[in-house]
Amino acid sequence: MKNIFYLMFLVLLSISCSKPKEVDPIFGDPTQRIADTLAYVKNTLVAAPNGWKAFTTTSISKGGYGFYMQFSENDRLKMVADLDETSASEIKESTYRIRQIMYATLSFDTYNYITKLQDPDPSVYGGAPGKGLGSDNEYDYVKTHGDSLFFQGRKFVQPLILVKATAAEQETYISKGYLSSIAKNKAFFKSNPLTSIIVNDVEAEIAFSFVTKKMSVITANPDGTFSSTFAEFCNTIDGLEIVGKALIDKIEIKSFIWKDANTLVAVDKDRKEYPVKINSSSVVPYLTALGTSFSIITLPDVIKFNGWSPDFITRRASTKSGIGRWSISSQSLVLNTIDFRFQAVNKKMAIVFNLTYGTNKTTLTYNYTYSVDNGKFKFTPSGTPAGNEGALYNDVRYLLQERINTDVFELGYFVNSETGDVMSQFKSVEHPDFYFTGHNN
């Protein structure tokens, strides 16, 4: 009897081993699925007769960026972008690939405007040394919704959204109309830096920085305080696209479009429109905004800037030179941006010198308390600097010991006449020839 059962077992085993491998009809063959997806993505990109409008963001230096792309069957594409005047007006041709990495992946494998965002040389487009702005050149396909394809960056996990363009949009993009559209957007907010929209009886002050590629939204709370949010945006040929999320009273604003030559409206996700109001003064008083609408004032890494006095320019240059005398691992320290970081709730402020040495970063941080009397600020150093801050303290004296530590300052809004950005300005009471501006964050 045991031999019979043993023989039956061998027969069943041989049958099971020789049985062809079956594919689960619910999920299908993974190899075939990815092959189908690769073919679908490639065919969809190429088949759009008028190309694609595209939007993405960056991670290290937040901002939104717009593109027009047209994909060809031979793995080449043409592109324009809103990075600068050249990218908006000159078509850049490069190559792309649709390939399997872990998913169906769109790869931009030669240099173009989208890969420029990740250029490791800060002099190319202002990114971080060795990293750029934190942008990808490989994007995994996520989904299709209507006329849009959604991708996600492989390294920095930023979105890339492609929307089918119309024939009229294509013609505008390739005939340098994008440059004119960007100029129109900039001119409007340069002439009208104080604007707002009303959503469900809530007035929100809006501002667009064409330098940082971020918009700010400031709204009043029931308790009399104010709240602010920021969202990335990019230029389109008919206005501005919000790539991040801008919420006003739980309503998501998706874009700003030109209704006619002089009328700009905000549009929510349900296509409802909200006219843009032009104001003569800010909805939010400066002292109320500091610490609620923004808490960091950043001075850019430039030689001179709108709203900087000659005395400040000279003193900043001397500070940069003094810091440059020092090095780490035989690499000289380089002063980049300077942050004034406020903690309004406990009246504290830190001045942060952002430095690089080679491809590395470090900071010098000097802490203060402050008081406000009739709108004027007095900053008092918190103790004696030690460590690196103490070692370099004499080299930053031109800005700190000789001005910030001793003077009384008026702080207020400042409109950059070159860009229309609403920023902050420090003005010394004791030394009226010492004043400077910075971006509100």
C-alpha positions as CSV (number, residue, x, y, z in Angstrom):
1,M,0.0,0.0,0.0
2,K,2.8,2.4,0.8
3,N,4.4,1.7,-2.6
4,I,1.1,2.6,-4.3
5,F,0.9,6.0,-2.5
6,Y,4.5,6.6,-3.3
7,L,3.9,6.0,-7.0
8,M,0.9,8.2,-7.0
9,F,3.0,11.0,-5.4
10,L,5.6,10.7,-8.1
11,V,3.0,10.9,-10.8
12,L,1.4,14.0,-9.3
13,L,4.8,15.6,-8.8
14,S,5.8,15.0,-12.4
15,I,2.5,16.4,-13.6
16,S,2.9,19.6,-11.5
17,C,6.5,20.1,-12.6
18,S,5.7,19.8,-16.3
19,K,2.6,22.0,-16.1
20,P,3.0,25.2,-18.1
21,K,3.3,28.4,-16.0
22,E,0.1,30.3,-15.9
23,V,-0.4,34.1,-15.8
24,D,-2.8,35.5,-13.4
25,P,-5.6,36.9,-15.6
26,I,-6.3,39.7,-13.1
27,F,-2.9,41.3,-13.0
28,G,-1.4,40.0,-16.3
29,D,2.2,39.5,-17.2
30,P,4.4,42.2,-15.5
31,T,6.8,42.2,-18.5
32,Q,4.0,42.8,-20.9
33,R,2.4,45.4,-18.7
34,I,5.6,47.5,-18.5
35,A,6.1,47.1,-22.3
36,D,2.5,48.3,-22.9
37,T,3.0,51.3,-20.6
38,L,6.3,52.3,-22.3
39,A,4.6,52.1,-25.7
40,Y,1.6,54.1,-24.4
41,V,3.7,56.9,-22.9
42,K,5.9,57.2,-26.0
43,N,2.9,57.1,-28.4
44,T,0.9,59.6,-26.4
45,L,3.8,62.1,-26.2
46,V,4.5,61.8,-29.9
47,A,0.8,61.7,-31.0
48,A,-0.1,65.2,-29.6
49,P,-0.2,67.2,-32.8
50,N,0.4,70.6,-31.1
51,G,2.8,69.5,-28.4
52,W,2.5,69.9,-24.7
53,K,2.4,72.7,-22.0
54,A,4.5,71.5,-19.1
55,F,5.0,72.6,-15.5
56,T,7.4,71.5,-12.7
57,T,8.9,72.7,-9.4
58,T,12.3,72.4,-7.7
59,S,13.2,71.2,-4.2
60,I,16.3,73.0,-3.0
61,S,15.3,76.5,-4.2
62,K,11.5,76.3,-4.4
63,G,9.9,77.8,-7.5
64,G,7.7,76.9,-10.5
65,Y,8.8,76.7,-14.1
66,G,6.8,76.5,-17.3
67,F,7.7,74.8,-20.6
68,Y,6.4,74.0,-24.0
69,M,7.6,70.7,-25.4
70,Q,7.1,68.8,-28.7
71,F,8.2,65.2,-28.9
72,S,9.2,63.4,-32.1
73,E,9.2,59.7,-32.9
74,N,13.0,59.8,-33.4
75,D,13.6,60.5,-29.7
76,R,14.1,64.2,-30.2
77,L,12.2,67.1,-28.7
78,K,11.9,70.9,-29.0
79,M,11.4,73.1,-26.0
80,V,11.0,76.6,-24.7
81,A,10.8,77.7,-21.1
82,D,10.2,80.6,-18.8
83,L,13.6,80.5,-17.1
84,D,14.8,83.7,-18.8
85,E,14.5,85.7,-22.0
86,T,16.6,83.4,-24.0
87,S,14.8,80.2,-23.0
88,A,11.4,81.9,-23.6
89,S,12.3,82.9,-27.2
90,E,14.8,80.4,-28.5
91,I,13.7,76.8,-29.3
92,K,16.1,74.3,-27.7
93,E,16.3,70.9,-29.4
94,S,17.6,67.9,-27.4
95,T,16.9,64.2,-27.0
96,Y,14.7,62.1,-24.7
97,R,14.1,58.5,-24.0
98,I,11.2,56.4,-22.6
99,R,12.7,53.5,-20.8
100,Q,12.1,51.1,-17.9
101,I,14.0,51.9,-14.7
102,M,11.6,50.7,-12.1
103,Y,8.6,52.3,-13.9
104,A,8.1,53.8,-17.3
105,T,10.4,56.7,-17.1
106,L,10.8,59.8,-19.2
107,S,14.5,60.8,-19.4
108,F,15.9,64.0,-20.7
109,D,19.3,62.7,-21.6
110,T,21.0,65.7,-23.2
111,Y,21.3,69.3,-22.0
112,N,18.2,71.4,-22.4
113,Y,16.2,74.0,-20.4
114,I,14.8,71.5,-17.9
115,T,18.2,70.0,-17.1
116,K,19.5,73.6,-16.8
117,L,17.6,73.7,-13.5
118,Q,20.0,71.1,-12.0
119,D,23.2,72.6,-13.3
120,P,25.8,72.3,-10.5
121,D,27.5,75.5,-11.4
122,P,25.8,78.4,-9.5
123,S,26.8,80.9,-12.2
124,V,24.7,79.1,-14.8
125,Y,21.3,79.5,-13.1
126,G,21.9,80.3,-9.5
127,G,21.6,76.9,-8.0
128,A,23.5,75.3,-5.1
129,P,27.0,74.3,-5.8
130,G,27.1,70.7,-7.0
131,K,23.3,70.4,-6.9
132,G,21.6,73.1,-8.8
133,L,18.0,74.0,-7.8
134,G,17.1,70.4,-7.0
135,S,15.4,69.4,-10.2
136,D,15.3,66.0,-12.0
137,N,16.1,64.9,-15.5
138,E,14.2,61.5,-15.0
139,Y,10.5,61.4,-14.3
140,D,8.4,58.3,-13.6
141,Y,5.0,58.1,-15.3
142,V,2.2,58.2,-12.7
143,K,-1.1,58.6,-14.5
144,T,-3.2,60.1,-17.3
145,H,-6.2,62.3,-16.5
146,G,-8.1,63.8,-19.5
147,D,-5.6,65.7,-21.7
148,S,-2.9,65.6,-19.0
149,L,0.0,63.3,-18.2
150,F,1.4,63.2,-14.7
151,F,5.0,62.3,-13.9
152,Q,7.1,62.4,-10.7
153,G,10.9,63.1,-10.4
154,R,12.9,60.1,-9.5
155,K,15.4,61.8,-7.1
156,F,13.7,65.0,-5.8
157,V,10.1,63.7,-6.2
158,Q,8.9,66.9,-7.8
159,P,5.9,66.8,-10.2
160,L,6.1,67.2,-13.9
161,I,2.7,67.8,-15.5
162,L,2.1,67.8,-19.2
163,V,-1.1,69.2,-20.8
164,K,-1.9,69.0,-24.5
165,A,-1.6,72.3,-26.2
166,T,-3.9,73.7,-28.9
167,A,-2.8,74.8,-32.3
168,A,-3.1,78.4,-31.3
169,E,-1.0,77.8,-28.2
170,Q,1.6,76.0,-30.2
171,E,1.9,78.9,-32.6
172,T,2.3,81.4,-29.8
173,Y,5.0,79.3,-28.1
174,I,7.1,78.8,-31.2
175,S,6.8,82.3,-32.5
176,K,8.3,84.0,-29.4
177,G,4.9,84.9,-28.0
178,Y,5.9,83.3,-24.7
179,L,8.4,86.1,-24.2
180,S,5.8,88.7,-24.7
181,S,3.4,87.0,-22.3
182,I,6.0,86.8,-19.5
183,A,6.8,90.5,-20.1
184,K,3.1,91.4,-19.7
185,N,2.8,89.5,-16.5
186,K,5.9,91.1,-15.0
187,A,4.8,94.6,-16.2
188,F,1.4,94.3,-14.5
189,F,2.8,93.4,-11.1
190,K,5.6,95.8,-11.3
191,S,3.1,98.6,-11.9
192,N,0.6,97.2,-9.4
193,P,2.6,95.5,-6.6
194,L,-0.2,95.7,-4.0
195,T,-3.0,93.5,-5.3
196,S,-5.7,91.2,-3.8
197,I,-8.6,89.0,-4.6
198,I,-11.8,88.4,-2.6
199,V,-12.9,84.7,-2.2
200,N,-16.1,84.1,-0.2
201,D,-15.9,87.5,1.4
202,V,-12.2,86.8,2.4
203,E,-9.8,89.4,1.0
204,A,-6.4,87.9,0.3
205,E,-3.4,90.0,-0.6
206,I,-1.3,88.3,-3.3
207,A,2.2,89.0,-4.6
208,F,4.3,87.3,-7.3
209,S,8.1,87.2,-7.2
210,F,9.4,86.6,-10.6
211,V,12.9,86.1,-9.0
212,T,11.9,83.2,-6.6
213,K,9.0,82.0,-8.8
214,K,6.8,81.9,-5.8
215,M,3.5,83.7,-5.0
216,S,2.4,84.7,-1.5
217,V,-1.1,84.8,-0.1
218,I,-1.9,86.8,3.0
219,T,-5.3,86.6,4.7
220,A,-6.8,87.9,8.0
221,N,-7.8,85.5,10.7
222,P,-10.9,86.0,12.9
223,D,-8.8,86.9,15.9
224,G,-7.2,89.8,14.0
225,T,-3.9,88.1,13.2
226,F,-2.8,87.3,9.7
227,S,-1.7,84.1,8.0
228,S,0.5,83.6,4.9
229,T,1.1,80.8,2.5
230,F,3.4,80.4,-0.4
231,A,2.9,78.5,-3.7
232,E,5.1,78.0,-6.7
233,F,4.0,79.4,-10.0
234,C,5.1,79.7,-13.6
235,N,4.3,81.8,-16.6
236,T,1.9,80.6,-19.4
237,I,1.0,82.3,-22.6
238,D,-2.3,83.5,-21.1
239,G,-1.3,84.3,-17.6
240,L,0.1,82.4,-14.6
241,E,-0.2,78.8,-13.5
242,I,-0.1,77.8,-9.8
243,V,2.1,74.7,-9.7
244,G,1.8,74.4,-5.9
245,K,-1.3,74.8,-3.9
246,A,-2.9,78.2,-3.1
247,L,-5.9,78.0,-0.8
248,I,-8.1,80.9,0.2
249,D,-11.0,80.1,2.5
250,K,-10.6,76.4,1.4
251,I,-10.9,77.3,-2.2
252,E,-8.0,76.3,-4.4
253,I,-6.8,78.9,-6.9
254,K,-5.3,77.2,-9.9
255,S,-4.3,80.0,-12.2
256,F,-4.5,83.7,-13.2
257,I,-5.6,84.5,-16.7
258,W,-6.0,87.6,-18.8
259,K,-9.6,88.2,-19.7
260,D,-8.6,91.0,-22.0
261,A,-5.6,93.3,-22.5
262,N,-6.0,94.9,-19.0
263,T,-8.1,92.5,-16.9
264,L,-6.5,89.8,-14.8
265,V,-8.6,87.2,-12.9
266,A,-7.9,84.4,-10.6
267,V,-9.5,81.0,-11.5
268,D,-10.2,78.2,-9.0
269,K,-10.3,74.5,-9.7
270,D,-14.0,74.7,-10.7
271,R,-13.3,77.5,-13.2
272,K,-14.9,80.2,-11.1
273,E,-13.3,83.6,-11.6
274,Y,-12.2,86.3,-9.1
275,P,-11.1,89.7,-10.3
276,V,-7.7,91.0,-9.2
277,K,-8.0,94.2,-7.3
278,I,-5.4,96.9,-7.5
279,N,-4.7,98.6,-4.1
280,S,-2.9,101.7,-3.1
281,S,-1.7,100.3,0.2
282,S,-1.0,96.9,1.8
283,V,-3.9,95.0,3.3
284,V,-1.6,93.9,6.1
285,P,0.4,96.5,8.2
286,Y,4.1,95.8,8.3
287,L,4.5,95.3,12.0
288,T,1.6,92.8,11.9
289,A,3.0,91.0,8.9
290,L,6.5,90.5,10.4
291,G,6.4,87.2,12.1
292,T,3.0,86.2,10.7
293,S,3.1,86.8,7.0
294,F,6.8,86.3,6.8
295,S,9.6,85.7,9.4
296,I,12.8,85.7,7.3
297,I,14.2,88.6,5.3
298,T,16.9,87.3,2.8
299,L,19.5,89.6,1.3
300,P,20.5,88.1,-2.1
301,D,24.0,87.2,-3.1
302,V,24.7,90.1,-5.5
303,I,27.1,93.1,-5.6
304,K,24.3,95.7,-5.6
305,F,20.6,95.6,-5.3
306,N,17.5,97.7,-5.6
307,G,17.1,99.6,-2.3
308,W,20.7,99.1,-1.1
309,S,22.6,102.3,-0.2
310,P,26.2,102.9,-1.3
311,D,27.4,102.7,2.3
312,F,25.7,99.3,2.8
313,I,27.1,98.0,-0.5
314,T,30.6,99.0,0.6
315,R,30.2,97.5,4.0
316,R,28.8,94.2,2.7
317,A,31.7,94.0,0.3
318,S,34.2,94.5,3.2
319,T,32.4,91.8,5.1
320,K,32.6,89.4,2.2
321,S,36.3,90.1,1.8
322,G,36.9,89.6,5.6
323,I,35.1,86.3,5.6
324,G,37.1,85.3,2.5
325,R,40.3,85.5,4.5
326,W,39.3,82.2,6.2
327,S,39.2,78.7,4.8
328,I,38.2,75.2,5.7
329,S,40.2,72.3,4.3
330,S,42.2,74.8,2.2
331,Q,39.0,76.1,0.6
332,S,38.2,79.7,1.1
333,L,34.9,80.7,2.7
334,V,32.5,82.6,0.4
335,L,29.7,84.8,1.7
336,N,26.4,84.1,-0.2
337,T,23.0,85.3,1.1
338,I,22.3,86.8,4.5
339,D,19.2,86.0,6.5
340,F,17.5,88.1,9.2
341,R,15.4,85.4,11.0
342,F,12.7,86.9,13.3
343,Q,10.9,85.2,16.2
344,A,8.2,87.8,16.8
345,V,6.5,85.9,19.6
346,N,9.5,86.3,21.9
347,K,11.2,89.3,20.2
348,K,14.3,87.4,19.0
349,M,16.2,87.8,15.8
350,A,19.2,85.9,14.3
351,I,21.5,87.2,11.6
352,V,22.7,84.2,9.5
353,F,25.6,84.5,7.1
354,N,25.2,81.6,4.6
355,L,28.6,80.5,3.4
356,T,30.1,78.0,1.0
357,Y,33.6,76.5,0.7
358,G,34.0,74.5,-2.4
359,T,30.8,72.5,-2.8
360,N,30.1,72.5,1.0
361,K,27.9,74.8,3.0
362,T,28.2,76.3,6.5
363,T,26.8,79.3,8.4
364,L,27.7,82.0,10.9
365,T,24.8,82.8,13.3
366,Y,24.6,85.9,15.5
367,N,21.7,86.1,17.9
368,Y,19.8,89.2,19.1
369,T,16.8,90.3,21.1
370,Y,14.9,93.3,20.0
371,S,12.5,95.9,21.1
372,V,10.1,98.0,19.0
373,D,9.2,101.6,20.0
374,N,6.9,103.6,17.8
375,G,7.7,101.4,14.9
376,K,11.5,101.6,15.4
377,F,13.6,98.5,16.1
378,K,16.6,98.3,18.5
379,F,18.6,95.1,18.2
380,T,20.7,93.9,21.2
381,P,23.3,91.2,20.8
382,S,22.7,88.1,23.0
383,G,26.0,87.4,24.7
384,T,29.5,87.3,23.3
385,P,29.9,85.2,20.2
386,A,32.1,82.1,20.6
387,G,33.4,79.3,18.3
388,N,33.5,80.2,14.6
389,E,31.2,83.2,15.2
390,G,33.7,84.5,17.7
391,A,36.7,83.9,15.5
392,L,35.1,85.8,12.5
393,Y,33.4,88.4,14.6
394,N,35.9,91.1,13.7
395,D,35.5,90.3,10.0
396,V,31.7,91.0,10.1
397,R,32.1,94.2,12.2
398,Y,31.3,96.5,9.2
399,L,27.7,95.3,9.3
400,L,27.2,94.2,12.9
401,Q,29.4,96.0,15.4
402,E,29.4,99.3,13.5
403,R,25.7,99.3,12.4
404,I,23.2,96.6,13.4
405,N,24.5,96.4,17.1
406,T,24.4,100.1,17.6
407,D,21.8,101.8,15.5
408,V,18.0,102.1,15.7
409,F,16.2,100.9,12.5
410,E,13.0,101.7,10.8
411,L,11.6,98.6,9.0
412,G,8.9,98.8,6.3
413,Y,7.6,97.6,3.0
414,F,9.7,98.3,-0.1
415,V,8.6,97.8,-3.7
416,N,11.4,96.8,-6.0
417,S,11.1,99.2,-9.0
418,E,12.9,96.7,-11.2
419,T,10.8,93.6,-10.5
420,G,7.7,94.8,-8.7
421,D,8.5,92.5,-5.7
422,V,7.2,93.7,-2.3
423,M,10.2,93.3,0.0
424,S,11.4,94.7,3.4
425,Q,13.8,97.6,3.9
426,F,16.0,98.5,6.9
427,K,16.8,102.2,7.4
428,S,19.2,103.4,10.1
429,V,18.0,106.4,12.1
430,E,21.5,107.4,13.2
431,H,23.1,106.9,9.7
432,P,20.5,107.7,7.0
433,D,23.0,106.7,4.3
434,F,22.8,103.1,5.5
435,Y,19.8,101.2,4.3
436,F,19.2,97.8,2.6
437,T,16.4,95.6,1.4
438,G,15.7,91.8,1.3
439,H,13.1,89.3,0.1
440,N,10.3,88.3,2.5
441,N,10.0,84.6,3.2
